[in-house]
Amino acid sequence: MPTEPISVRVSTAVKLTGIGRSTLYELIKSGEIETVKIGRSTFIPYRCLKRLIGD
């Protein structure tokens, strides 16, 4: 049984959702998508992407 990732990098989120990188950053800036910073890397919780897409 495949498991869902806990979080994904922005580049992966772009591929998974089909949303453009700049649009994704706008959603992050507006607070519609939360992020987690680990060092210099930005991660998006997978559950946030699912909620955004409506799955």
Secondary structure by P-SEA (a helix, b strand, c coil): cbbbbccccaaaaaaaccccaaaaaaaaaaccbbbbbccccccccaaaaaaaacc
